[in-house]
Amino acid sequence: MVGGGYSRGMTTATPSHECWSYDDHQTLDEYATEFLRAGLAAGERVWYVPGPRSRTVADWLRSASQSARPDSARIIVRQDAYTAGLVVDPAEQIATYAAVTQAALADGFTGFRVVADVTALVRTPEQRDAFARYEYTIGRYMRVAPMRALCTYDRRELGARVVDSLACLHETSHASELTFQLYAGLTRAETVLDGELDMATEDLFSDALWRTDLDPAGGEVTVDARGLRFIDHGSLLAVQRYARTRQITAVVRTGLSSAVRLAELLELPNVRVEMVQ
């Protein structure tokens, strides 16, 4: 198995939903600045929702906004960007960002882009569970709407395990040892799985599956695993447990012939693995 450090989704040329976990701000600030700079260059409205110790990006954005189109860049306090309350409501938060995106389009911008430090929103188990469900679901909106986001987490405060449980639900993870991504497909009946799964990721992957909002079509959900490079038996069994509990069939579509053979050996009644090119 190849080690992690950078994971990119395979189904879109340019990921819309990215995650960065950080130990210090320097590398993150450099990437966040370029991320927002690209948005301004593309004619998008950009927001920056900073953490408590970050000033570099905010200072740059204030300077850049002076030569940009009026109202193209905003520095937003967290309370104004996210729904009120200690626990995020996924549907309400998606509606909030959808309204912001539509307002940007109505004002003549090409789309909306945000960098947000959301560490403070995931400090408790209840907060993390709700926000993980939001992270997964907002990804579907961003696949069809002109919105892009870079979500950032303080790894020193949260710990690697917590960060990975959130980062794996994005199309792309930076500065992480995470080896897989599980993110929303274009419909609620489809999810996308990229990367590598083995014993070390089994619990993380199982938890991620249960945080999706998959809604079967004709009794089936599809796992688009064309970007999957490796999967072990424990991970296939995790899919089987999920599908059996929900009384559905999970159709895993992958280019891995080894996954097809493994599924045949395991005789999984609720999982069908199909070869695709």
Residue pairs with C-beta under 8 A, 6 or more apart in sequence:
1 179
1 196
1 198
1 230
2 179
2 196
2 229
3 177
3 179
4 176
4 177
4 178
4 179
4 195
5 175
5 176
5 177
6 173
6 174
6 176
7 172
7 173
7 176
7 178
7 179
7 180
7 181
7 194
7 195
8 15
8 171
8 172
8 194
9 15
9 171
9 172
9 181
9 183
9 192
9 194
9 227
10 192
10 194
10 226
10 227
11 192
11 194
11 224
11 226
11 227
12 143
12 171
15 170
15 171
15 172
16 139
16 142
16 143
16 147
16 148
16 149
16 171
17 135
17 138
17 139
17 142
17 148
17 149
17 151
17 170
17 171
17 172
17 183
18 35
18 148
18 149
18 150
18 151
18 170
18 171
18 172
18 173
18 174
19 150
19 151
19 152
19 153
19 166
19 167
19 170
19 172
19 173
19 174
19 176
20 28
20 31
20 32
20 150
20 151
20 152
20 153
20 173
20 174
20 175
21 152
21 153
21 154
21 155
21 158
21 160
21 163
21 167
21 173
21 174
21 175
21 176
22 28
22 152
22 153
22 154
22 155
22 175
23 155
23 156
23 175
25 53
25 54
25 56
27 175
28 54
28 152
28 175
29 54
29 56
29 57
31 150
31 174
32 48
32 57
32 115
32 150
32 152
33 56
33 57
33 60
35 113
35 115
35 148
35 150
36 46
36 48
36 57
36 61
36 64
36 73
36 113
36 115
37 64
38 113
39 45
39 46
39 111
39 113
39 148
40 46
40 64
40 68
40 72
40 73
42 110
42 111
43 69
43 109
43 110
43 111
44 72
44 104
44 109
44 110
44 111
44 112
44 113
44 146
44 148
45 71
45 72
45 73
45 74
45 104
45 107
45 109
45 111
45 112
45 113
46 61
46 72
46 73
46 74
46 112
46 113
46 114
46 115
47 73
47 74
47 75
47 76
47 81
47 100
47 112
47 113
47 114
47 115
47 116
48 57
48 58
48 61
48 73
48 74
48 75
48 76
48 114
48 115
48 116
49 76
49 77
49 78
49 81
49 114
49 115
49 116
49 117
49 118
50 57
50 58
50 75
50 117
51 117
51 119
51 120
51 152
51 154
54 117
57 115
58 75
61 73
61 75
62 75
64 73
65 72
65 73
71 107
72 109
78 116
78 117
78 118
78 120
78 121
81 96
81 114
81 116
82 88
82 93
82 96
82 118
82 121
83 89
83 92
83 93
83 96
86 124
86 127
87 126
87 127
87 130
88 121
88 127
88 130
88 131
88 134
89 130
90 130
90 133
90 134
90 137
90 138
91 137
93 134
93 138
94 134
94 137
94 138
94 141
97 112
97 114
97 138
97 141
97 147
97 149
98 141
98 145
98 147
100 112
101 111
101 112
101 145
101 146
101 147
104 111
104 112
105 111
105 146
110 146
111 145
111 146
111 147
111 148
112 146
112 147
112 148
113 147
113 148
113 149
114 147
114 148
114 149
114 150
115 149
115 150
115 152
116 149
116 150
116 151
116 152
117 152
117 153
117 154
118 131
118 151
118 152
118 153
119 152
119 153
119 154
119 157
119 158
121 127
121 131
122 128
122 131
122 153
122 158
122 162
122 166
123 157
123 158
128 162
128 165
128 166
129 211
131 166
132 165
132 166
132 169
132 208
132 211
133 211
133 213
135 151
135 166
135 169
135 170
136 169
136 182
136 183
136 184
136 208
136 211
136 212
136 213
137 184
137 213
138 149
139 169
139 170
139 171
139 183
139 184
140 184
140 185
140 186
140 188
141 147
142 148
142 149
143 184
143 185
143 186
144 186
151 166
151 170
153 162
153 163
153 166
153 167
155 163
160 176
160 177
161 204
163 176
164 176
164 177
164 178
164 204
165 204
165 207
165 208
167 173
167 176
167 178
168 178
168 180
168 181
168 182
168 204
168 205
168 208
169 181
169 182
169 183
169 208
169 211
170 181
170 183
171 181
171 183
172 181
173 181
178 195
179 195
179 196
179 197
179 198
179 200
179 201
180 193
180 194
180 195
180 196
180 197
180 201
180 205
181 192
181 193
181 194
181 195
182 191
182 192
182 193
182 205
182 208
182 209
182 212
183 191
183 192
184 190
184 191
184 192
184 212
184 213
185 191
185 192
185 222
185 224
187 217
188 213
188 214
188 215
189 214
189 215
189 216
189 217
189 220
189 221
189 222
190 221
190 222
190 223
190 224
191 212
191 214
191 221
191 222
191 223
191 224
192 223
192 224
192 225
192 227
193 223
193 224
193 225
193 227
193 228
193 252
194 225
194 227
194 228
195 227
195 228
195 229
196 228
196 229
196 230
196 231
197 205
197 228
197 230
197 231
197 232
197 235
198 230
198 232
198 234
198 235
199 232
199 234
201 235
202 232
202 234
202 235
202 238
205 235
205 238
206 238
206 241
206 242
209 238
209 239
209 242
210 242
214 221
215 221
216 246
216 248
216 249
219 248
219 249
220 248
220 249
220 250
220 251
221 243
221 248
221 249
221 250
221 251
222 250
222 251
222 253
223 239
223 250
223 251
223 252
223 253
224 253
225 231
225 252
225 253
225 254
225 256
225 259
226 253
226 254
226 255
226 276
228 254
228 255
228 256
228 259
229 256
230 256
231 254
231 256
231 258
231 259
231 262
232 262
233 262
233 266
236 252
236 259
236 262
236 263
236 266
236 268
236 271
236 273
237 266
237 268
239 250
239 252
239 268
239 271
240 250
240 266
240 268
240 269
240 270
240 271
242 250
243 249
243 250
243 270
243 271
244 269
244 270
248 270
249 270
249 271
249 272
250 270
250 271
250 272
251 272
251 274
252 259
252 263
252 271
252 272
252 273
252 274
253 273
253 274
253 275
253 276
254 260
254 273
254 274
254 275
254 276
255 275
255 276
255 277
257 275
259 273
260 273
260 274
260 275
262 273
263 271
263 272
263 273
